């Protein structure tokens, strides 16, 4: 075996081992160093790696942006930490999808067109506003809110402004559950999509006149356990 071929194989093995499942069954989705295994879709927000976290930054003149896993996931437990600017909106997509070309589908008896590359599907809401719906579930680009938190005061109070927060999403069949800092936020059944990508959202800010570009959201310790 040639020397350089041997080195390449060793490097590939090391990268695979670094993202292998641990004894608890969880596997990292982010290596803490670069965006290998992730790809951007829909918008042009900026994503970078800094201090062991993925950083998403708002830019003007784009719609919602999504940094997506290349792989799709069905039944799983997803855990991660996030910290978000107080005047920003974000989210974590799960079991989500996008089409490579404009596609028309029927949803609840109504036809809907999806532009090419538009990410849509379940979203774990990250909402630092006074509404405090972090941990609720929004159906991005399709049906809107599935679980608001207006009647879940414990979950609304669990979010920590300006600090790192812990998110947990569990999907088994049509059963979907979410937590924010250990407090149950959503628990419902919906079987519209049973498998899809995971993605990190930076919400669009329009032309940047109402909200100045450059606000940031950070995600770290992103790991998944497939069920």
Buried (B, 14 or more C-beta within 10 A) or exposed (E): EEEEEEEEEEEEEEEEEEBEEEEEEBBBBBBBEEBEBBEBBBBEBBBEBEEEBBBBBBBBEBBBBBBBBEEEBBBBBBBBBBBBBEEBBBBBBBBBBBBEEEBEEEEEEEEBEBBEBBBBBBBBBBBBEEEBBBBBBBBBBBBEEBBBBEEBEEBBEBBBEEEBBBBBBBBEEEEBBBBBBEBBBBBEEBEBBEEBBBBBBBBBBEEBEEBEBEBBBBBBBBBBBEE
